[in-house]
Amino acid sequence: MKAVFLVIFIALVLLAVGVYFFIEKPEQINQFFTSKIDIMTITSPSFENSRFIPSIFSCDGSNISPAFAIAEVPKDAKSLALIVNDPDAPSGNFIHWIMWNIDSNTKNIRQESTPTGAMEGTNSAGYVGYAGPCPPSGTHHYVFKLYALDTLLELESATTESALKRAIVGHILAEAELIGLYGRIK
């Protein structure tokens, strides 16, 4: 019997708190239900999400990086980082490009370019910079993952993907992802 009264009492307290907020603080409730949530995005004019990447951006073409458009970066972001990987690689994960300290106000990254002030790291091919899609067989997925960070990173230019991932832990404000597909021309 005491348990029933306790449950009723707790329900009445919660109801009273809810009524207080709706009557006394309607502006907070309205703000809670109507506030816009910014969702950062990365897109490319070169290919659509989950569609094929043109061969110009691969080892079968000019092996140049595609262009990107970035939107809805959190206002308190200090920098952006980009990791491009192929999770379908025979090794389990092939890193095609890592870049960090991209200015948080960057809206576009031009084809075949690195934004001013950004740093590039070592890819799985063993060199610094972009390595285009080059799957040994079949169609692979290429994940372009963008991170908004609350800091600038102090990393060496030959930094690897694992070191970059360790450095961004605890600094990620938002993430966005673009996936491209590529299969070799036979």
Backbone as a chain_set.jsonl record, in Angstrom:
{"seq": "MKAVFLVIFIALVLLAVGVYFFIEKPEQINQFFTSKIDIMTITSPSFENSRFIPSIFSCDGSNISPAFAIAEVPKDAKSLALIVNDPDAPSGNFIHWIMWNIDSNTKNIRQESTPTGAMEGTNSAGYVGYAGPCPPSGTHHYVFKLYALDTLLELESATTESALKRAIVGHILAEAELIGLYGRIK", "coords": {"N": [[0.826, -1.188, 0.0], [1.987, 1.221, 0.816], [3.827, 1.545, -1.232], [2.221, 2.134, -3.437], [1.191, 4.653, -2.72], [3.6, 6.049, -2.688], [4.38, 5.947, -5.396], [2.254, 7.4, -6.522], [2.67, 9.868, -5.255], [5.223, 10.591, -6.302], [4.539, 10.791, -9.008], [2.761, 12.977, -8.887], [4.513, 15.009, -8.042], [6.274, 15.131, -10.26], [4.413, 15.916, -12.195], [3.704, 18.442, -11.173], [6.158, 19.793, -11.441], [6.387, 19.744, -14.213], [4.113, 21.278, -14.969], [4.859, 23.715, -13.815], [7.055, 24.433, -15.454], [5.792, 24.663, -17.948], [3.935, 26.69, -17.461], [5.281, 28.778, -16.025], [7.737, 29.047, -17.393], [7.445, 29.254, -20.287], [8.878, 30.187, -22.494], [11.32, 28.813, -22.421], [10.495, 26.174, -22.828], [9.357, 26.419, -25.375], [11.651, 27.153, -26.811], [13.147, 24.824, -26.483], [11.652, 22.952, -27.978], [11.616, 24.069, -30.523], [14.144, 24.816, -31.365], [16.747, 24.996, -33.775], [18.739, 22.392, -34.928], [21.992, 22.245, -35.877], [23.375, 20.387, -38.428], [26.274, 19.224, -39.506], [27.573, 18.975, -42.814], [29.143, 17.231, -45.535], [29.651, 17.365, -48.919], [30.028, 16.613, -52.433], [30.669, 18.165, -55.54], [31.547, 16.565, -57.476], [30.707, 13.907, -57.245], [27.818, 12.067, -56.141], [26.523, 11.197, -52.878], [27.073, 7.852, -51.961], [27.372, 7.046, -54.576], [29.132, 6.425, -57.707], [32.564, 7.344, -57.925], [34.115, 9.509, -60.186], [36.551, 8.402, -62.594], [38.734, 10.125, -62.97], [39.608, 10.893, -60.491], [40.954, 8.765, -59.51], [43.44, 6.044, -59.496], [43.302, 5.159, -62.052], [42.897, 7.364, -63.529], [43.698, 10.761, -63.313], [44.419, 10.829, -60.683], [43.751, 12.814, -58.8], [42.517, 14.893, -56.121], [39.022, 15.111, -55.306], [36.578, 17.816, -55.433], [35.018, 19.5, -52.641], [32.143, 20.423, -50.703], [31.289, 22.107, -47.77], [29.106, 22.394, -45.037], [27.162, 23.883, -42.356], [28.949, 23.893, -40.149], [29.772, 23.705, -36.732], [29.513, 26.674, -34.76], [31.406, 27.12, -32.753], [33.608, 25.706, -33.544], [37.078, 25.26, -34.088], [38.736, 24.178, -35.981], [38.879, 21.88, -38.794], [39.012, 18.39, -39.649], [39.898, 15.812, -41.952], [39.413, 12.503, -42.946], [40.033, 9.973, -45.21], [39.101, 6.842, -46.151], [39.308, 3.35, -47.207], [37.351, 0.889, -46.375], [36.999, -1.599, -47.467], [39.331, -2.65, -48.369], [41.874, -5.158, -49.0], [43.618, -5.308, -46.807], [42.011, -4.595, -44.791], [41.621, -1.936, -44.04], [42.339, 0.871, -45.784], [44.055, 3.83, -45.857], [43.441, 6.71, -47.588], [43.731, 9.463, -47.531], [44.615, 11.986, -45.269], [43.891, 14.907, -43.49], [44.261, 17.895, -41.644], [43.653, 20.724, -39.433], [42.178, 22.345, -41.09], [40.698, 25.342, -41.925], [37.968, 26.382, -39.98], [36.024, 27.948, -41.132], [35.917, 27.229, -43.737], [34.203, 26.656, -46.677], [34.307, 25.458, -49.109], [36.374, 23.073, -50.72], [38.632, 23.068, -53.177], [38.961, 21.115, -56.184], [41.785, 19.001, -56.528], [43.391, 20.251, -54.532], [44.711, 21.617, -51.453], [43.451, 23.188, -48.653], [44.53, 26.484, -47.683], [46.808, 26.64, -45.029], [46.06, 24.177, -44.008], [47.084, 20.871, -43.005], [48.6, 17.92, -44.319], [48.735, 14.366, -43.956], [50.447, 11.158, -43.759], [49.499, 8.668, -46.035], [48.185, 5.299, -46.582], [49.655, 4.351, -48.694], [52.112, 5.232, -48.228], [53.044, 7.819, -48.609], [52.837, 11.43, -48.227], [49.797, 13.083, -48.655], [47.089, 12.971, -51.085], [45.807, 9.857, -52.152], [44.323, 8.346, -54.695], [41.316, 6.313, -55.305], [41.914, 2.837, -55.891], [41.183, 0.047, -56.2], [42.006, -3.463, -55.931], [40.276, -5.361, -56.942], [36.788, -5.718, -57.771], [34.114, -3.583, -56.478], [34.701, -0.913, -54.335], [34.08, 0.853, -51.243], [34.492, 4.238, -50.417], [35.178, 6.224, -47.795], [34.647, 9.437, -46.812], [35.334, 11.232, -44.199], [34.497, 13.869, -42.177], [35.504, 15.981, -39.56], [34.561, 18.287, -37.084], [36.402, 20.289, -34.965], [37.316, 21.393, -31.653], [39.706, 22.662, -31.418], [42.997, 23.592, -32.666], [45.348, 21.412, -34.135], [48.503, 20.149, -33.09], [50.5, 18.627, -34.896], [52.909, 16.581, -36.607], [53.88, 16.777, -40.088], [54.05, 14.281, -41.313], [52.244, 12.705, -40.043], [50.222, 9.897, -39.157], [47.068, 8.2, -39.811], [46.172, 6.863, -37.489], [47.494, 8.278, -35.447], [46.374, 10.804, -35.846], [43.68, 10.245, -35.248], [43.938, 9.633, -32.523], [44.69, 12.141, -31.591], [42.407, 13.717, -31.962], [40.533, 12.808, -30.195], [38.206, 13.623, -27.737], [37.942, 16.183, -28.678], [36.084, 16.478, -30.654], [33.414, 18.084, -32.152], [31.441, 17.799, -34.055], [30.488, 15.546, -36.718], [30.678, 14.492, -40.129], [29.791, 12.681, -43.082], [30.666, 11.339, -46.235], [30.145, 9.08, -48.801], [31.752, 7.381, -51.382], [31.846, 5.331, -54.324], [33.95, 2.995, -56.026], [35.16, 1.109, -58.759], [37.621, -0.74, -60.464], [38.657, -0.018, -63.845], [38.616, -2.338, -66.357]], "CA": [[0.0, 0.0, 0.0], [2.881, 2.362, 0.869], [4.451, 1.673, -2.558], [1.241, 2.794, -4.308], [1.182, 6.07, -2.346], [4.891, 6.602, -3.122], [4.3, 6.126, -6.853], [1.322, 8.513, -6.772], [3.357, 11.074, -4.819], [6.262, 10.915, -7.298], [3.838, 11.233, -10.225], [2.246, 14.329, -8.644], [5.667, 15.922, -8.037], [6.697, 15.302, -11.655], [3.367, 16.707, -12.851], [3.83, 19.819, -10.694], [7.346, 20.367, -12.08], [6.046, 19.95, -15.619], [3.189, 22.413, -15.033], [5.645, 24.914, -13.528], [7.826, 24.829, -16.636], [4.904, 25.084, -19.026], [3.254, 27.937, -17.098], [6.228, 29.795, -15.6], [8.885, 29.153, -18.292], [7.042, 28.8, -21.629], [9.9, 30.509, -23.503], [12.306, 27.733, -22.42], [9.874, 25.009, -23.449], [9.265, 26.72, -26.795], [12.998, 27.092, -27.365], [13.539, 23.422, -26.49], [10.978, 22.227, -29.045], [11.73, 24.689, -31.841], [15.515, 25.189, -31.724], [17.294, 24.319, -34.942], [19.973, 21.665, -34.667], [22.862, 22.27, -37.047], [23.982, 19.105, -38.754], [27.353, 19.469, -40.456], [27.531, 18.113, -43.997], [30.181, 17.281, -46.563], [29.16, 16.872, -50.206], [30.976, 16.847, -53.511], [30.068, 18.395, -56.852], [32.135, 15.56, -58.363], [29.929, 12.674, -57.159], [26.782, 12.074, -55.111], [26.7, 10.231, -51.805], [26.816, 6.444, -52.285], [27.453, 6.876, -56.04], [30.488, 6.182, -58.19], [33.54, 8.43, -58.038], [34.679, 9.518, -61.538], [37.899, 7.824, -62.664], [39.771, 11.166, -62.921], [40.065, 11.0, -59.101], [41.496, 7.449, -59.154], [44.709, 5.658, -60.113], [43.023, 4.935, -63.473], [42.806, 8.682, -64.144], [44.751, 11.715, -62.929], [44.714, 10.639, -59.258], [43.633, 14.116, -58.122], [41.447, 14.903, -55.121], [37.788, 15.77, -55.748], [36.143, 19.036, -54.742], [34.062, 19.268, -51.568], [31.398, 21.541, -50.121], [31.096, 21.876, -46.346], [28.057, 23.275, -44.508], [26.672, 23.713, -40.986], [30.022, 23.666, -39.178], [29.426, 24.362, -35.467], [30.103, 28.014, -34.623], [32.55, 27.115, -31.845], [34.701, 24.899, -34.094], [38.34, 25.97, -34.352], [39.345, 23.586, -37.168], [38.268, 20.674, -39.349], [39.928, 17.325, -40.05], [39.303, 14.91, -42.94], [40.041, 11.193, -43.107], [39.439, 9.226, -46.317], [39.57, 5.462, -46.084], [38.651, 2.273, -47.945], [37.193, -0.228, -45.446], [36.906, -2.853, -48.217], [40.678, -3.036, -48.815], [42.304, -6.477, -48.519], [44.257, -5.167, -45.494], [40.966, -4.268, -43.833], [41.393, -0.492, -44.032], [43.405, 1.584, -46.495], [43.884, 5.27, -45.69], [43.746, 7.397, -48.841], [44.069, 10.873, -47.334], [44.277, 12.617, -43.997], [44.162, 16.341, -43.516], [43.782, 18.536, -40.425], [43.806, 22.179, -39.319], [41.419, 23.03, -42.132], [39.994, 26.474, -41.311], [36.571, 26.033, -39.707], [35.158, 28.757, -41.999], [36.009, 26.703, -45.097], [32.93, 26.202, -47.256], [34.625, 24.651, -50.292], [37.747, 22.642, -50.983], [38.713, 22.917, -54.632], [39.553, 19.907, -56.756], [43.251, 18.965, -56.61], [43.971, 21.298, -53.688], [44.686, 21.55, -49.994], [43.175, 24.556, -48.197], [45.624, 27.227, -47.064], [46.973, 26.406, -43.604], [45.778, 22.785, -43.649], [48.214, 19.943, -43.029], [48.298, 16.579, -44.808], [49.534, 13.325, -43.34], [50.87, 9.992, -44.55], [48.449, 7.708, -46.381], [48.633, 3.898, -46.522], [50.61, 4.106, -49.783], [53.42, 5.602, -47.693], [53.455, 9.202, -48.899], [51.965, 12.49, -47.735], [48.888, 13.612, -49.658], [45.942, 12.2, -51.563], [45.991, 8.655, -52.982], [42.987, 8.054, -55.201], [40.838, 4.93, -55.294], [42.662, 1.924, -56.747], [40.923, -1.284, -55.636], [42.56, -4.559, -56.724], [39.166, -6.037, -57.622], [35.466, -5.38, -57.268], [33.756, -2.201, -56.155], [34.997, -0.579, -52.946], [33.48, 2.054, -50.651], [35.486, 5.222, -49.961], [34.501, 7.02, -46.775], [35.219, 10.768, -46.592], [34.792, 11.584, -42.882], [34.881, 15.212, -41.767], [35.338, 16.232, -38.133], [34.697, 19.659, -36.577], [37.162, 20.18, -33.721], [37.35, 22.589, -30.803], [41.103, 23.062, -31.265], [43.962, 23.354, -33.743], [46.187, 20.285, -33.745], [49.958, 20.294, -33.211], [50.969, 17.336, -35.385], [53.924, 16.603, -37.668], [53.289, 16.601, -41.414], [54.03, 12.866, -41.686], [51.331, 12.03, -39.113], [49.384, 8.83, -39.709], [45.65, 8.227, -39.442], [45.989, 6.457, -36.089], [47.936, 9.399, -34.601], [45.358, 11.849, -35.979], [42.503, 9.831, -34.48], [44.248, 9.802, -31.096], [44.761, 13.574, -31.296], [41.093, 14.365, -31.987], [39.691, 12.296, -29.11], [37.839, 14.658, -26.774], [37.869, 17.497, -29.332], [35.122, 16.415, -31.763], [32.142, 18.781, -31.947], [30.476, 17.276, -35.031], [31.046, 14.684, -37.755], [29.887, 14.349, -41.354], [30.346, 11.595, -43.884], [30.313, 11.212, -47.65], [30.653, 7.798, -49.278], [31.846, 7.207, -52.829], [32.147, 3.958, -54.768], [34.828, 2.9, -57.202], [35.595, -0.201, -59.259], [38.65, -0.544, -61.488], [38.357, -0.18, -65.259], [39.374, -3.512, -66.857]], "C": [[0.875, 1.258, 0.0], [3.532, 2.611, -0.493], [3.526, 2.404, -3.521], [1.217, 4.293, -4.016], [2.485, 6.759, -2.79], [4.889, 6.871, -4.623], [3.389, 7.296, -7.185], [1.981, 9.839, -6.398], [4.411, 11.518, -5.836], [5.623, 11.424, -8.581], [3.315, 12.653, -10.063], [3.383, 15.361, -8.626], [6.137, 16.182, -9.467], [5.69, 16.137, -12.441], [3.478, 18.171, -12.456], [5.033, 20.505, -11.334], [7.059, 20.662, -13.546], [5.129, 21.141, -15.815], [3.942, 23.71, -14.79], [6.391, 25.374, -14.776], [6.929, 25.298, -17.765], [4.237, 26.409, -18.725], [4.255, 29.054, -16.823], [7.366, 30.032, -16.6], [8.528, 28.738, -19.724], [8.092, 29.101, -22.689], [10.977, 29.429, -23.566], [11.748, 26.49, -23.094], [9.791, 25.223, -24.958], [10.634, 26.617, -27.458], [13.464, 25.645, -27.476], [12.943, 22.696, -27.69], [11.2, 22.816, -30.43], [13.153, 25.033, -32.246], [16.013, 24.342, -32.885], [18.594, 23.635, -34.549], [20.782, 21.676, -35.955], [23.49, 20.899, -37.24], [24.999, 19.357, -39.853], [27.254, 18.476, -41.615], [28.795, 18.292, -44.834], [29.581, 16.649, -47.81], [30.244, 17.132, -51.239], [30.224, 17.142, -54.8], [30.549, 17.351, -57.861], [31.378, 14.236, -58.36], [28.914, 12.794, -56.024], [27.08, 11.007, -54.067], [26.249, 8.836, -52.24], [26.738, 6.177, -53.787], [28.914, 6.724, -56.447], [31.314, 7.461, -58.328], [34.093, 8.389, -59.461], [36.15, 9.078, -61.535], [39.014, 8.868, -62.641], [40.38, 11.268, -61.515], [40.727, 9.708, -58.602], [42.867, 7.221, -59.796], [44.532, 5.352, -61.601], [42.944, 6.245, -64.255], [43.988, 9.538, -63.735], [45.139, 11.641, -61.456], [44.735, 11.966, -58.496], [42.462, 14.059, -57.139], [40.213, 15.619, -55.672], [37.525, 17.055, -54.966], [35.106, 18.663, -53.689], [33.363, 20.568, -51.189], [31.084, 21.159, -48.683], [30.057, 22.87, -45.84], [27.744, 22.916, -43.063], [27.76, 23.318, -39.989], [29.63, 24.37, -37.877], [30.19, 25.676, -35.294], [31.336, 28.034, -33.72], [33.697, 26.221, -32.318], [35.913, 25.777, -34.384], [39.024, 25.441, -35.608], [38.536, 22.372, -37.608], [39.368, 19.666, -39.655], [39.171, 16.399, -40.997], [40.107, 13.624, -42.991], [39.291, 10.476, -44.22], [40.0, 7.81, -46.27], [38.73, 4.524, -46.933], [38.531, 1.081, -46.993], [37.116, -1.587, -46.138], [38.264, -3.363, -48.684], [41.053, -4.407, -48.261], [42.955, -6.43, -47.126], [43.238, -4.849, -44.401], [40.644, -2.788, -43.781], [42.584, 0.188, -44.693], [43.103, 3.072, -46.384], [44.349, 5.966, -46.966], [44.179, 8.844, -48.638], [43.721, 11.265, -45.918], [44.718, 14.073, -44.056], [43.572, 16.937, -42.24], [44.154, 20.009, -40.424], [43.243, 22.914, -40.532], [40.646, 24.139, -41.422], [38.519, 26.13, -41.157], [35.577, 26.862, -40.521], [35.171, 28.286, -43.443], [34.652, 26.174, -45.546], [33.16, 25.274, -48.443], [36.1, 24.286, -50.297], [37.793, 22.347, -52.477], [39.33, 21.577, -55.019], [41.071, 20.068, -56.824], [43.9, 20.071, -55.767], [43.884, 20.931, -52.211], [44.431, 22.973, -49.525], [44.394, 25.194, -47.524], [45.642, 26.976, -45.555], [46.71, 24.984, -43.157], [47.042, 21.942, -43.778], [47.73, 18.595, -43.551], [49.234, 15.581, -44.132], [49.824, 12.189, -44.302], [49.704, 9.039, -44.779], [49.016, 6.28, -46.327], [49.568, 3.521, -47.661], [52.013, 4.545, -49.374], [53.89, 7.002, -48.009], [52.421, 10.186, -48.361], [51.105, 12.988, -48.888], [47.789, 12.631, -50.016], [46.397, 11.018, -52.41], [44.593, 8.234, -53.424], [42.606, 6.59, -55.122], [41.595, 4.065, -56.307], [42.442, 0.493, -56.262], [41.481, -2.396, -56.532], [41.483, -5.334, -57.488], [37.847, -5.575, -57.007], [35.251, -3.894, -57.048], [33.984, -1.98, -54.663], [34.267, 0.69, -52.539], [34.613, 2.955, -50.163], [34.748, 6.193, -49.053], [35.284, 8.307, -46.538], [34.588, 11.27, -45.295], [35.387, 12.915, -42.438], [34.565, 15.392, -40.291], [35.476, 17.728, -37.866], [35.327, 19.537, -35.197], [37.159, 21.495, -32.955], [38.765, 23.123, -30.603], [41.844, 22.956, -32.599], [44.884, 22.252, -33.241], [47.665, 20.574, -33.998], [50.521, 18.933, -33.594], [52.011, 17.533, -36.481], [53.26, 16.321, -39.015], [53.226, 15.135, -41.847], [53.101, 12.044, -40.791], [50.484, 10.991, -39.847], [47.945, 8.978, -39.221], [45.451, 7.855, -37.976], [46.421, 7.567, -35.13], [46.923, 10.549, -34.666], [44.122, 11.491, -35.163], [42.74, 9.961, -32.978], [44.206, 11.277, -30.707], [43.386, 14.24, -31.232], [40.152, 13.865, -30.89], [39.458, 13.41, -28.084], [37.705, 16.043, -27.367], [36.818, 17.557, -30.434], [33.803, 17.081, -31.371], [31.048, 18.236, -32.859], [31.226, 16.426, -36.044], [30.102, 14.688, -38.948], [30.565, 13.316, -42.22], [29.794, 11.629, -45.299], [30.921, 9.902, -48.119], [30.624, 7.796, -50.8], [32.203, 5.775, -53.139], [33.119, 4.014, -55.933], [35.189, 1.459, -57.482], [36.546, 0.036, -60.413], [38.126, -0.786, -62.896], [39.231, -1.332, -65.761], [39.52, -3.452, -68.345]], "O": [[0.582, 2.231, -0.695], [3.763, 3.76, -0.867], [3.986, 3.205, -4.334], [1.222, 5.11, -4.937], [2.467, 7.914, -3.216], [5.354, 7.922, -5.064], [3.722, 8.106, -8.05], [1.868, 10.82, -7.132], [4.476, 12.696, -6.188], [6.111, 12.384, -9.178], [3.409, 13.455, -10.993], [3.222, 16.466, -9.143], [6.372, 17.331, -9.842], [6.077, 16.97, -13.26], [3.359, 19.052, -13.307], [4.944, 21.668, -11.728], [7.444, 21.713, -14.059], [5.339, 21.937, -16.731], [3.701, 24.703, -15.477], [6.368, 26.556, -15.12], [7.276, 26.244, -18.473], [3.99, 27.19, -19.645], [4.096, 30.163, -17.334], [7.909, 31.136, -16.641], [9.25, 27.938, -20.319], [8.203, 28.372, -23.674], [11.499, 29.149, -24.645], [12.455, 25.825, -23.852], [10.114, 24.324, -25.734], [10.758, 26.055, -28.547], [14.107, 25.277, -28.459], [13.631, 21.917, -28.35], [10.99, 22.123, -31.426], [13.368, 25.501, -33.364], [15.741, 23.144, -32.97], [19.451, 24.242, -33.907], [20.332, 21.186, -36.991], [24.065, 20.33, -36.313], [24.638, 19.664, -40.989], [26.903, 17.31, -41.433], [29.422, 19.352, -44.836], [29.066, 15.532, -47.763], [31.248, 17.787, -50.956], [29.255, 16.457, -55.125], [30.019, 17.263, -58.969], [31.398, 13.513, -59.356], [29.129, 13.535, -55.065], [27.794, 10.04, -54.333], [25.174, 8.672, -52.816], [26.118, 5.206, -54.221], [29.818, 6.878, -55.626], [30.831, 8.5, -58.779], [34.508, 7.321, -59.911], [36.889, 9.352, -60.59], [40.151, 8.524, -62.317], [41.531, 11.68, -61.364], [41.023, 9.576, -57.415], [43.384, 8.066, -60.526], [45.518, 5.293, -62.335], [42.926, 6.242, -65.486], [45.137, 9.102, -63.8], [46.078, 12.31, -61.025], [45.61, 12.211, -57.665], [41.533, 13.271, -57.312], [40.329, 16.601, -56.406], [38.179, 17.33, -53.96], [34.407, 17.657, -53.813], [33.915, 21.659, -51.335], [30.666, 20.035, -48.406], [30.116, 24.054, -46.172], [28.018, 21.807, -42.604], [27.524, 22.507, -39.094], [29.196, 25.521, -37.915], [31.367, 25.771, -35.64], [32.217, 28.873, -33.899], [34.654, 26.002, -31.576], [35.778, 26.901, -34.867], [39.803, 26.156, -36.238], [37.642, 21.903, -36.904], [40.516, 20.041, -39.891], [37.96, 16.22, -40.868], [41.335, 13.652, -43.071], [38.065, 10.378, -44.186], [41.212, 7.604, -46.34], [37.607, 4.842, -47.326], [39.496, 0.338, -46.815], [37.163, -2.62, -45.471], [38.338, -4.408, -49.331], [40.606, -4.782, -47.177], [42.857, -7.387, -46.359], [43.577, -4.836, -43.218], [39.503, -2.417, -43.505], [43.71, 0.086, -44.207], [42.024, 3.524, -46.77], [45.503, 5.831, -47.374], [44.906, 9.398, -49.463], [42.652, 10.916, -45.417], [45.77, 14.41, -44.599], [42.497, 16.524, -41.804], [44.877, 20.482, -41.302], [43.754, 23.956, -40.944], [40.001, 23.88, -40.405], [37.891, 25.642, -42.096], [34.4, 26.508, -40.591], [34.506, 28.881, -44.291], [34.037, 25.348, -44.871], [32.33, 24.418, -48.749], [36.958, 25.087, -49.926], [37.076, 21.477, -52.972], [40.114, 20.993, -54.271], [41.575, 21.146, -57.141], [44.829, 20.741, -56.216], [43.107, 20.073, -51.793], [45.13, 23.89, -49.958], [45.186, 24.51, -46.876], [44.614, 27.087, -44.888], [47.089, 24.607, -42.048], [47.944, 22.258, -44.553], [46.607, 18.175, -43.274], [50.368, 15.906, -43.784], [49.497, 12.247, -45.487], [49.009, 8.651, -43.839], [50.202, 6.092, -46.055], [50.213, 2.474, -47.604], [52.986, 4.272, -50.077], [55.031, 7.348, -47.705], [51.28, 9.819, -48.078], [51.615, 13.281, -49.969], [47.585, 11.614, -49.354], [47.262, 11.157, -53.275], [43.778, 7.813, -52.602], [43.456, 5.727, -54.902], [41.879, 4.497, -57.424], [43.405, -0.205, -55.946], [41.435, -2.283, -57.757], [41.75, -5.894, -58.551], [37.805, -5.103, -55.871], [36.096, -3.065, -57.387], [33.52, -2.761, -53.832], [33.885, 1.5, -53.384], [35.578, 2.479, -49.566], [33.825, 6.889, -49.475], [36.439, 8.272, -46.116], [33.431, 11.69, -45.293], [36.604, 13.07, -42.337], [33.493, 15.006, -39.824], [36.403, 18.366, -38.366], [34.849, 18.777, -34.355], [37.018, 22.57, -33.538], [38.998, 23.945, -29.716], [41.372, 22.312, -33.536], [45.166, 22.174, -32.046], [48.022, 21.178, -35.01], [50.966, 18.173, -32.734], [51.992, 18.537, -37.193], [52.199, 15.698, -39.071], [52.398, 14.793, -42.692], [53.171, 10.815, -40.789], [50.087, 11.183, -40.996], [47.653, 9.779, -38.333], [44.639, 8.475, -37.291], [45.777, 7.774, -34.102], [46.648, 11.192, -33.652], [43.575, 12.342, -34.462], [41.837, 10.357, -32.241], [43.742, 11.624, -29.621], [43.218, 15.23, -30.52], [39.084, 14.443, -30.682], [40.403, 14.053, -27.626], [37.388, 16.991, -26.649], [36.675, 18.591, -31.086], [33.162, 16.695, -30.394], [29.875, 18.212, -32.487], [32.438, 16.561, -36.211], [28.892, 14.862, -38.803], [31.771, 13.096, -42.11], [28.617, 11.91, -45.524], [32.096, 9.64, -47.861], [29.624, 8.154, -51.423], [32.794, 5.081, -52.312], [33.113, 4.959, -56.722], [35.484, 0.685, -56.571], [36.311, 0.91, -61.248], [37.268, -1.641, -63.117], [40.451, -1.299, -65.605], [40.123, -4.344, -68.942]]}, "num_chains": 1, "name": "protein.A"}
